[in-house]
Every structure is written in C-alpha cells, then in structure tokens.
Amino acid sequence: MLNGAKHTFRRIITSHDPSDTTGDSVTFHDDTIPLKPVLDGNAHMSPLYSSPGLPTTSPHQVTPEHVTKAMANVQGVVMPGGVNGQVTVLEPNFFVKYHRTSSVDYNIMLEGSAWLIVPDGKGGERKTEVKAGEMVVQTGTLHAWQAGPNGSRWVTVVVHALPVEKDGKVLEDVDFK
C-alpha cells in the first residue's frame, strides 16, 4: 500500500512579490490539497496547477485565489491551449480503460508501479511495467493503465497538442470514464 497521505498532495508554487523590480523577492504558496476521487473511488486525480497559452506568462503574485483559478481552468485532463500539472493515484490492481488525449503527457511515477498498456496494431496489446523513479511520455497515443499490487502514484505534466493526424484522418480523443 502507498504511504498514508495517498489521497493528498503537497504543492508549492513560487512567484515574485508584486513590488519586486529586481527579481530578488520570491513569494510562495505552500499547501496540501485533497485529491478528487474518480472512477468509483478507485482512482484519484486532481489538477495541481495550470498555465494558459504557450509560451505562458508567470503570475505577478501567487495568491490563494490565483491558485484556485489555475486549478479550475482545467475541466478534464488537458488545459486547452496550455499546460496542466496533475497527480494520479490508483488503488492496487485498478484498471483505467483505454483513452487518448490531444496532448503530450510527461508521466513521472512516484510510488508503486503501474502497467502501461497500448495496442500492438495486431489485435493484441503490449504491457510495460513502470516503476517509481521512471517516466513515460505519451504523445497522443491510445493507452490504458493498470496499477501494480501496491497501487501507484504519479505526476503528469500535460501539454495541449494538435490532434494526431494519419493519412488525412484525425485520431479523435477517447475518454476513459
């Protein structure tokens, strides 16, 4: 089983003090957030912070209101036209069905392990175990996850991307819910 704080996540966000003209005065927001249960409570996913637009701009000051708005900007996994940081926790052996988003996802496994499952193009699938300290980069591919026997916890940075296009056909997003 993962650590006792598996349904919370500590988040620190830095910025500049509004009166700072030299870049020497940094403020920060430090809190612990509860993770939102999804998929019948066998998974927990929560946005940590989002930034609209690329390139994005840094806020002049991080306030609780700014952080709340940054989290509320993300209605799903992808922040349209921007970047979303999120955390995912899966209960032991829980399976998240196939899904695809128009994004590049940088998944960094923190605790436990999970099987990354992708179609092999021949009617079967390929399963690869991802352990704590390892990273998976998804580039708009169809994939599923199955947590290992101790569950899994990872952080993902989701960067909005154009949909994958093959031979003039756009590959549609597929929701995992």
Residue frames as a rotation matrix with the C-alpha (Angstrom) as fourth column:
MET 1
0.584 0.812 0.000 0.00
0.812 -0.584 0.000 0.00
0.000 0.000 -1.000 0.00
LEU 2
-0.016 -0.556 0.831 1.17
0.455 -0.744 -0.489 3.52
0.890 0.370 0.265 -0.70
ASN 3
-0.895 -0.422 -0.143 2.01
0.319 -0.383 -0.867 5.98
0.311 -0.821 0.478 2.07
GLY 4
-0.416 0.767 -0.488 -0.74
0.827 0.096 -0.554 7.16
-0.379 -0.634 -0.674 4.42
ALA 5
-0.204 0.312 -0.928 -1.13
-0.109 -0.949 -0.295 10.53
-0.973 0.041 0.228 2.66
LYS 6
-0.731 -0.192 0.655 -2.04
0.534 0.438 0.723 8.89
-0.426 0.878 -0.217 -0.65
HIS 7
0.110 0.865 0.489 -5.18
0.985 -0.160 0.061 10.99
0.131 0.475 -0.870 -1.09
THR 8
0.862 0.030 -0.505 -3.45
0.133 -0.977 0.168 14.34
-0.488 -0.212 -0.846 -0.52
PHE 9
0.305 -0.802 0.513 -0.58
0.912 0.091 -0.400 16.09
0.274 0.590 0.759 -2.27
ARG 10
0.287 -0.311 -0.906 1.71
0.459 -0.786 0.415 18.90
-0.841 -0.535 -0.083 -1.10
ARG 11
0.410 -0.071 0.909 2.10
0.865 -0.284 -0.413 21.69
0.288 0.956 -0.055 -3.65
ILE 12
0.052 -0.458 -0.887 4.50
0.479 -0.768 0.424 24.66
-0.876 -0.448 0.180 -3.59
ILE 13
0.478 0.136 0.868 4.10
0.852 -0.310 -0.421 27.44
0.212 0.941 -0.264 -6.17
THR 14
-0.240 -0.655 -0.716 6.61
0.714 -0.619 0.327 30.28
-0.658 -0.433 0.616 -6.38
SER 15
0.541 0.334 0.772 6.26
0.764 -0.578 -0.286 33.76
0.350 0.745 -0.568 -7.83
HIS 16
-0.616 -0.734 0.287 7.60
0.576 -0.667 -0.473 37.29
0.538 -0.126 0.833 -7.47
ASP 17
-0.261 0.460 -0.849 6.47
0.738 -0.472 -0.482 39.78
-0.622 -0.752 -0.217 -4.89
PRO 18
0.583 0.594 0.555 4.38
0.813 -0.418 -0.406 42.49
-0.009 0.687 -0.726 -6.67
SER 19
0.927 -0.258 -0.270 6.80
-0.198 -0.953 0.230 45.22
-0.317 -0.160 -0.935 -5.54
ASP 20
0.225 -0.893 0.390 9.83
0.366 0.449 0.815 43.25
-0.903 -0.041 0.428 -6.81
THR 21
0.873 0.018 -0.488 11.70
-0.398 -0.552 -0.732 45.11
-0.283 0.833 -0.475 -9.55
THR 22
-0.024 -0.983 -0.184 14.94
-0.993 0.002 0.118 43.11
-0.116 0.186 -0.976 -9.43
GLY 23
0.378 0.215 -0.900 13.72
-0.455 0.890 0.022 39.51
0.806 0.401 0.434 -9.32
ASP 24
-0.654 -0.752 -0.079 15.19
-0.243 0.308 -0.920 39.04
0.716 -0.582 -0.384 -5.82
SER 25
-0.681 0.467 0.564 11.97
-0.664 -0.069 -0.744 38.80
-0.308 -0.882 0.357 -3.82
VAL 26
-0.669 0.396 -0.629 10.17
-0.192 0.726 0.661 35.47
0.718 0.563 -0.409 -4.22
THR 27
-0.255 0.669 0.699 6.87
-0.940 0.000 -0.342 34.62
-0.229 -0.744 0.628 -2.60
PHE 28
-0.815 0.022 -0.579 5.38
-0.290 0.850 0.440 31.21
0.502 0.527 -0.686 -2.37
HIS 29
0.218 0.948 0.234 2.18
-0.951 0.152 0.271 29.35
0.221 -0.281 0.934 -1.87
ASP 30
-0.823 -0.493 -0.283 2.58
-0.381 0.848 -0.368 26.10
0.422 -0.194 -0.886 0.15
ASP 31
-0.019 0.867 0.498 -0.43
-0.983 0.076 -0.169 23.88
-0.184 -0.493 0.851 0.75
THR 32
-0.948 -0.101 0.302 -1.66
-0.066 0.990 0.123 20.31
-0.311 0.097 -0.945 0.79
ILE 33
-0.362 0.847 -0.389 -4.63
-0.929 -0.295 0.222 19.51
0.073 0.442 0.894 -1.41
PRO 34
-0.107 0.412 0.905 -7.11
-0.261 0.867 -0.425 16.64
-0.959 -0.282 0.015 -1.16
LEU 35
-0.949 -0.222 -0.225 -7.23
-0.278 0.249 0.928 14.50
-0.150 0.943 -0.298 -4.29
LYS 36
-0.118 0.979 -0.165 -10.60
-0.954 -0.158 -0.257 14.10
-0.277 0.127 0.952 -6.02
PRO 37
-0.471 0.006 0.882 -11.98
-0.021 1.000 -0.018 10.55
-0.882 -0.027 -0.471 -6.23
VAL 38
-0.058 0.442 -0.895 -12.91
-0.988 -0.154 -0.012 9.39
-0.143 0.884 0.446 -9.75
LEU 39
-0.234 -0.003 -0.972 -13.84
-0.560 0.818 0.132 6.07
0.795 0.575 -0.194 -11.34
ASP 40
0.618 0.662 -0.423 -15.86
-0.001 0.539 0.843 4.82
0.786 -0.521 0.333 -8.36
GLY 41
0.814 -0.295 0.501 -13.19
-0.580 -0.356 0.733 5.96
-0.038 -0.887 -0.461 -5.90
ASN 42
0.774 -0.562 0.292 -10.57
0.505 0.826 0.250 3.51
-0.382 -0.046 0.923 -7.22
ALA 43
-0.168 -0.798 0.579 -8.62
0.909 -0.353 -0.223 6.39
0.382 0.489 0.784 -8.70
HIS 44
0.568 0.234 -0.789 -7.91
0.541 -0.829 0.143 9.90
-0.620 -0.508 -0.598 -7.50
MET 45
-0.225 -0.599 0.768 -6.91
0.947 -0.320 0.028 12.68
0.229 0.734 0.639 -9.91
SER 46
0.658 0.422 -0.624 -6.51
0.569 -0.821 0.045 16.36
-0.493 -0.384 -0.780 -9.24
PRO 47
0.535 -0.499 0.681 -5.07
0.416 -0.546 -0.727 19.29
0.735 0.673 -0.084 -11.12
LEU 48
0.130 -0.592 -0.795 -2.12
0.966 -0.104 0.235 20.85
-0.222 -0.799 0.559 -9.33
TYR 49
-0.087 -0.175 -0.981 -1.65
-0.001 -0.984 0.176 23.97
-0.996 0.016 0.085 -11.43
SER 50
0.333 0.190 0.924 -2.40
0.897 0.239 -0.372 25.13
-0.292 0.952 -0.091 -14.97
SER 51
-0.406 -0.468 -0.785 -0.98
0.077 -0.873 0.481 27.78
-0.911 0.135 0.391 -17.26
PRO 52
0.683 0.690 0.238 -2.94
0.329 0.000 -0.944 29.14
-0.652 0.723 -0.227 -20.23
GLY 53
0.940 -0.214 -0.265 -1.20
-0.340 -0.530 -0.777 29.73
0.026 0.821 -0.571 -23.55
LEU 54
0.426 -0.874 0.233 2.22
0.634 0.472 0.612 28.76
-0.645 -0.113 0.756 -24.82
PRO 55
-0.608 -0.653 -0.451 4.52
0.445 0.190 -0.875 30.37
0.657 -0.733 0.175 -24.16
THR 56
0.470 0.787 -0.399 2.84
0.755 -0.124 0.644 31.15
0.458 -0.604 -0.652 -20.88
THR 57
-0.037 -0.460 0.887 3.46
-0.245 -0.857 -0.454 34.10
0.969 -0.234 -0.081 -18.59
SER 58
-0.602 -0.227 -0.766 4.38
0.654 0.409 -0.636 33.95
0.458 -0.884 -0.098 -14.93
PRO 59
0.572 0.820 0.010 1.89
0.641 -0.454 0.619 35.44
0.512 -0.347 -0.785 -12.47
HIS 60
-0.004 -0.550 0.835 2.97
-0.224 -0.813 -0.537 38.60
0.975 -0.189 -0.120 -10.68
GLN 61
-0.583 -0.142 0.800 1.87
-0.810 0.028 -0.586 37.13
0.061 -0.989 -0.131 -7.38
VAL 62
-0.538 0.406 -0.739 0.60
0.137 0.907 0.398 33.75
0.831 0.113 -0.544 -6.26
THR 63
-0.578 0.476 0.662 -2.45
-0.816 -0.357 -0.456 34.16
0.019 -0.804 0.595 -4.05
PRO 64
-0.682 0.403 0.610 -4.94
0.058 0.862 -0.504 31.51
-0.729 -0.308 -0.611 -2.90
GLU 65
0.388 0.873 -0.296 -7.43
-0.235 -0.217 -0.948 32.98
-0.891 0.437 0.121 -5.39
HIS 66
0.087 -0.464 -0.881 -4.91
-0.991 -0.129 -0.029 32.71
-0.100 0.876 -0.471 -8.23
VAL 67
-0.875 -0.458 0.159 -4.21
-0.456 0.889 0.050 29.06
-0.164 -0.029 -0.986 -7.36
THR 68
-0.284 0.862 0.420 -7.92
0.102 0.463 -0.881 28.21
-0.953 -0.207 -0.219 -7.15
LYS 69
0.550 0.473 -0.689 -8.49
-0.572 -0.388 -0.723 29.78
-0.609 0.791 0.057 -10.58
ALA 70
-0.303 -0.758 -0.577 -5.50
-0.953 0.236 0.191 27.95
-0.008 0.608 -0.794 -12.06
MET 71
-0.886 0.031 0.464 -6.96
-0.076 0.975 -0.209 24.63
-0.458 -0.220 -0.861 -10.88
ALA 72
0.023 0.998 0.053 -10.50
0.073 0.052 -0.996 25.49
-0.997 0.027 -0.072 -12.04
ASN 73
-0.033 -0.108 -0.994 -9.24
-0.881 -0.466 0.080 26.25
-0.472 0.878 -0.080 -15.57
VAL 74
-0.842 -0.367 -0.396 -8.84
-0.511 0.777 0.367 22.51
0.174 0.512 -0.841 -16.22
GLN 75
0.124 0.979 0.159 -12.14
-0.988 0.137 -0.072 20.75
-0.093 -0.148 0.985 -16.85
GLY 76
0.974 0.116 -0.196 -10.59
-0.148 0.976 -0.159 17.39
0.173 0.184 0.968 -17.80
VAL 77
0.521 -0.853 0.016 -7.03
0.728 0.454 0.514 16.26
-0.445 -0.256 0.858 -18.33
VAL 78
-0.318 -0.657 0.684 -6.00
0.931 -0.353 0.095 18.81
0.179 0.667 0.724 -20.97
MET 79
0.043 0.223 -0.974 -5.84
0.349 -0.917 -0.195 22.59
-0.936 -0.331 -0.117 -20.44
PRO 80
0.617 0.230 0.753 -6.90
0.776 -0.019 -0.630 23.84
-0.130 0.973 -0.190 -23.91
GLY 81
0.700 -0.400 0.591 -4.06
0.144 -0.732 -0.666 25.93
0.699 0.552 -0.455 -25.32
GLY 82
0.380 -0.551 0.743 -1.90
-0.842 -0.538 0.033 25.45
0.382 -0.638 -0.669 -22.24
VAL 83
-0.487 -0.654 -0.578 -0.30
-0.174 0.722 -0.670 23.17
0.856 -0.226 -0.466 -19.66
ASN 84
0.619 0.664 0.419 -1.78
-0.620 0.087 0.779 21.22
0.482 -0.742 0.466 -16.76
GLY 85
-0.689 -0.719 -0.090 0.10
-0.465 0.533 -0.707 19.61
0.557 -0.445 -0.702 -13.90
GLN 86
0.428 0.880 0.207 -1.87
-0.781 0.244 0.576 16.85
0.456 -0.408 0.791 -12.18
VAL 87
-0.704 -0.557 0.440 -1.45
-0.705 0.625 -0.336 13.95
-0.088 -0.547 -0.832 -9.77
THR 88
0.272 0.748 -0.605 -2.99
-0.696 0.588 0.413 10.48
0.665 0.309 0.680 -10.14
VAL 89
-0.639 -0.350 0.685 -3.34
-0.720 0.586 -0.373 7.73
-0.270 -0.731 -0.627 -7.54
LEU 90
0.070 0.639 -0.766 -4.66
-0.666 0.601 0.441 4.28
0.742 0.479 0.468 -8.45
GLU 91
0.431 0.168 0.886 -5.71
-0.821 0.481 0.308 1.67
-0.375 -0.860 0.345 -5.93
PRO 92
-0.525 -0.714 0.462 -3.91
-0.480 0.697 0.532 -1.72
-0.703 0.058 -0.709 -6.11
ASN 93
-0.748 0.048 0.662 -4.54
0.433 0.792 0.431 -3.58
-0.503 0.609 -0.613 -9.39
PHE 94
0.243 0.897 -0.369 -7.13
0.176 -0.414 -0.893 -1.00
-0.954 0.152 -0.258 -10.57
PHE 95
-0.470 -0.311 0.826 -7.55
0.821 0.190 0.538 -0.77
-0.324 0.931 0.166 -14.35
VAL 96
-0.040 0.401 -0.915 -8.12
-0.213 -0.898 -0.384 2.51
-0.976 0.180 0.121 -16.23
LYS 97
0.455 0.314 0.833 -9.56
0.598 0.586 -0.547 1.72
-0.660 0.747 0.079 -19.66
TYR 98
-0.360 -0.638 0.680 -8.12
0.928 -0.169 0.333 2.87
-0.098 0.751 0.653 -22.97
HIS 99
0.723 0.509 -0.468 -8.09
0.442 -0.860 -0.253 6.62
-0.531 -0.024 -0.847 -23.56
ARG 100
-0.251 -0.777 0.578 -6.35
0.965 -0.249 0.084 9.24
0.079 0.579 0.812 -25.72
THR 101
0.615 0.374 -0.694 -5.95
0.427 -0.898 -0.106 13.00
-0.663 -0.231 -0.712 -25.44
SER 102
0.641 -0.407 0.651 -4.59
0.519 -0.396 -0.758 15.56
0.566 0.823 -0.042 -27.88
SER 103
0.848 -0.401 0.346 -1.57
-0.530 -0.629 0.569 16.26
-0.011 -0.666 -0.746 -25.72
VAL 104
0.015 -0.867 -0.498 1.98
-0.028 0.498 -0.867 15.35
0.999 0.027 -0.017 -24.86
ASP 105
0.871 0.373 0.322 1.97
-0.352 0.016 0.936 13.90
0.344 -0.928 0.145 -21.34
TYR 106
-0.267 -0.959 -0.093 5.07
-0.391 0.196 -0.899 13.60
0.881 -0.204 -0.427 -19.18
ASN 107
0.796 0.605 -0.015 4.18
-0.301 0.419 0.857 10.94
0.525 -0.677 0.516 -16.54
ILE 108
-0.360 -0.926 0.115 6.65
-0.531 0.101 -0.841 10.56
0.767 -0.364 -0.528 -13.65
MET 109
0.480 0.513 -0.712 5.97
0.208 0.722 0.660 7.56
0.852 -0.465 0.239 -11.40
LEU 110
0.026 -0.408 0.913 6.48
-0.775 -0.585 -0.240 8.50
0.631 -0.701 -0.331 -7.74
GLU 111
-0.453 -0.088 0.887 5.32
-0.775 0.531 -0.343 5.44
-0.441 -0.843 -0.308 -5.80
GLY 112
0.265 0.575 0.774 4.34
-0.165 0.818 -0.552 1.88
-0.950 0.018 0.312 -6.54
SER 113
-0.879 -0.477 0.030 4.08
-0.067 0.185 0.980 0.71
-0.473 0.859 -0.194 -10.13
ALA 114
0.291 0.948 -0.127 1.63
-0.393 -0.003 -0.920 0.52
-0.872 0.318 0.372 -13.00
TRP 115
-0.366 -0.292 0.884 1.40
0.652 0.597 0.467 -1.32
-0.665 0.747 -0.028 -16.27
LEU 116
-0.278 0.230 -0.933 1.25
-0.662 -0.749 0.013 0.93
-0.696 0.621 0.361 -19.34
ILE 117
-0.225 0.317 0.921 -0.93
0.500 0.849 -0.170 -0.90
-0.836 0.422 -0.350 -21.87
VAL 118
-0.238 0.111 -0.965 -1.01
-0.708 -0.700 0.094 0.04
-0.665 0.705 0.245 -25.56
PRO 119
0.826 0.503 0.254 -2.49
-0.172 0.654 -0.737 -1.69
-0.537 0.565 0.627 -28.62
ASP 120
-0.126 -0.952 0.280 0.14
0.052 0.276 0.960 -3.55
-0.991 0.136 0.015 -30.65
GLY 121
-0.210 0.108 -0.972 -1.53
-0.873 -0.468 0.137 -2.97
-0.440 0.877 0.192 -34.05
LYS 122
-0.771 -0.103 -0.628 -2.10
-0.431 0.811 0.396 -6.73
0.468 0.576 -0.670 -34.48
GLY 123
0.195 0.945 -0.263 -5.24
-0.234 0.305 0.923 -7.12
0.953 -0.119 0.280 -32.35
GLY 124
0.287 -0.183 -0.940 -3.30
0.843 0.514 0.157 -7.58
0.455 -0.838 0.302 -29.12
GLU 125
0.916 -0.016 0.402 -1.64
-0.170 -0.921 0.351 -5.31
0.364 -0.390 -0.846 -26.64
ARG 126
-0.067 -0.979 -0.195 1.76
0.388 0.154 -0.909 -4.52
0.919 -0.136 0.369 -25.21
LYS 127
0.942 0.330 -0.054 2.15
0.151 -0.278 0.949 -4.19
0.298 -0.902 -0.312 -21.42
THR 128
-0.088 -0.988 0.124 5.15
0.329 -0.147 -0.933 -2.43
0.940 -0.041 0.338 -19.91
GLU 129
0.534 0.244 -0.810 5.69
0.837 -0.015 0.547 -2.09
0.121 -0.970 -0.212 -16.17
VAL 130
0.067 -0.450 0.890 6.56
0.058 -0.889 -0.454 1.42
0.996 0.082 -0.033 -14.99
LYS 131
0.237 -0.090 -0.967 8.13
0.918 0.345 0.193 1.71
0.317 -0.934 0.165 -11.53
ALA 132
0.900 0.059 -0.433 8.80
0.288 -0.826 0.485 4.56
-0.329 -0.561 -0.760 -9.12
GLY 133
0.077 -0.900 -0.430 11.50
-0.041 -0.433 0.900 6.84
-0.996 -0.052 -0.070 -10.48
GLU 134
-0.677 -0.270 0.685 10.65
0.616 0.301 0.728 6.12
-0.402 0.915 -0.037 -14.13
MET 135
-0.346 0.499 -0.795 8.91
-0.383 -0.848 -0.365 8.28
-0.857 0.178 0.484 -16.72
VAL 136
-0.285 0.353 0.891 6.51
0.852 0.519 0.067 7.69
-0.439 0.779 -0.448 -19.64
VAL 137
-0.679 0.128 -0.723 5.95
-0.342 -0.926 0.157 10.29
-0.650 0.354 0.673 -22.35
GLN 138
-0.075 0.758 0.648 2.57
0.726 0.487 -0.485 9.88
-0.683 0.435 -0.587 -24.12
THR 139
-0.842 -0.221 -0.492 2.28
-0.146 -0.784 0.603 11.64
-0.519 0.579 0.628 -27.47
GLY 140
-0.233 0.866 -0.441 -1.43
-0.949 -0.301 -0.089 11.46
-0.210 0.398 0.893 -28.25
THR 141
-0.739 -0.118 -0.663 -1.41
-0.379 0.887 0.264 7.65
0.557 0.446 -0.700 -28.18
LEU 142
0.478 0.876 -0.066 -4.25
-0.571 0.367 0.735 5.32
0.667 -0.314 0.675 -27.17
HIS 143
-0.615 -0.723 -0.315 -3.30
-0.154 0.502 -0.851 3.73
0.773 -0.475 -0.420 -23.84
ALA 144
0.687 0.725 -0.058 -4.60
-0.112 0.184 0.976 2.22
0.718 -0.664 0.208 -20.61
TRP 145
-0.397 -0.772 0.497 -3.13
-0.704 -0.091 -0.704 1.83
0.589 -0.629 -0.508 -17.11
GLN 146
0.671 0.519 -0.531 -3.31
0.071 0.667 0.742 -0.95
0.738 -0.535 0.410 -14.53
ALA 147
0.380 -0.507 0.774 -1.90
-0.886 -0.440 0.147 -0.30
0.266 -0.741 -0.616 -11.08
GLY 148
-0.425 -0.632 -0.648 0.51
-0.285 0.773 -0.567 -2.81
0.859 -0.056 -0.508 -9.59
PRO 149
0.016 0.454 -0.891 -0.21
0.617 0.697 0.366 -4.85
0.787 -0.555 -0.269 -6.44
ASN 150
-0.411 -0.217 -0.885 0.73
0.877 -0.357 -0.320 -1.92
-0.247 -0.909 0.337 -4.17
GLY 151
0.701 0.669 -0.247 -1.11
0.541 -0.724 -0.427 0.74
-0.465 0.165 -0.870 -6.16
SER 152
-0.242 -0.778 0.580 0.53
0.958 -0.287 0.015 3.63
0.155 0.559 0.814 -7.96
ARG 153
0.651 0.308 -0.694 1.02
0.436 -0.900 0.010 7.38
-0.622 -0.309 -0.720 -7.65
TRP 154
-0.319 -0.783 0.534 2.39
0.932 -0.157 0.326 9.63
-0.172 0.602 0.780 -10.39
VAL 155
0.092 0.233 -0.968 2.54
0.046 -0.972 -0.229 13.23
-0.995 -0.023 -0.100 -11.50
THR 156
-0.013 -0.031 0.999 1.78
0.976 0.216 0.020 14.23
-0.217 0.976 0.027 -15.08
VAL 157
-0.390 -0.064 -0.918 2.56
-0.137 -0.982 0.127 17.44
-0.911 0.175 0.375 -16.93
VAL 158
0.069 0.574 0.816 0.01
0.837 0.412 -0.360 17.60
-0.543 0.708 -0.452 -19.77
VAL 159
-0.633 -0.318 -0.706 0.85
-0.119 -0.861 0.494 19.92
-0.765 0.397 0.508 -22.68
HIS 160
0.476 0.880 0.003 -2.01
-0.057 0.034 -0.998 20.61
-0.878 0.474 0.066 -25.12
ALA 161
-0.725 -0.688 0.031 -1.16
-0.063 0.112 0.992 19.46
-0.686 0.717 -0.125 -28.64
LEU 162
-0.209 0.607 -0.767 -2.83
-0.978 -0.146 0.150 19.29
-0.021 0.781 0.624 -32.01
PRO 163
0.619 0.471 0.629 -4.67
-0.471 0.863 -0.183 16.00
-0.629 -0.183 0.755 -32.57
VAL 164
-0.504 -0.753 0.422 -2.66
-0.121 0.546 0.829 13.19
-0.855 0.367 -0.367 -34.15
GLU 165
0.530 0.623 -0.576 -3.34
-0.671 -0.107 -0.734 13.00
-0.518 0.775 0.361 -37.89
LYS 166
-0.482 -0.637 0.602 -2.57
-0.090 0.719 0.689 9.99
-0.872 0.278 -0.403 -40.07
ASP 167
-0.831 0.090 0.549 -3.18
0.549 0.299 0.781 9.97
-0.093 0.950 -0.298 -43.84
GLY 168
-0.741 0.513 0.432 -5.56
-0.179 -0.773 0.609 12.94
0.647 0.374 0.665 -43.54
LYS 169
0.312 0.853 -0.418 -7.59
0.278 0.339 0.899 11.30
0.909 -0.396 -0.132 -40.75
VAL 170
-0.264 -0.330 0.906 -7.65
-0.712 -0.567 -0.414 12.92
0.650 -0.755 -0.085 -37.31
LEU 171
-0.456 0.077 -0.887 -7.44
0.477 0.862 -0.171 10.47
0.751 -0.501 -0.429 -34.40
GLU 172
0.298 0.731 0.614 -10.21
-0.214 -0.575 0.789 11.53
0.930 -0.367 -0.015 -32.01
ASP 173
-0.634 -0.381 0.673 -9.79
-0.710 -0.057 -0.702 11.88
0.305 -0.923 -0.234 -28.26
VAL 174
0.013 0.589 -0.808 -11.14
0.119 0.802 0.586 8.92
0.993 -0.104 -0.060 -26.27
ASP 175
0.065 0.112 0.992 -12.43
-0.875 -0.471 0.111 9.49
0.480 -0.875 0.068 -22.71
PHE 176
-0.742 -0.442 -0.503 -11.53
-0.159 0.846 -0.509 6.93
0.651 -0.298 -0.698 -20.04
LYS 177
-0.719 0.479 0.503 -14.66
-0.637 -0.165 -0.753 7.46
-0.278 -0.862 0.424 -17.96
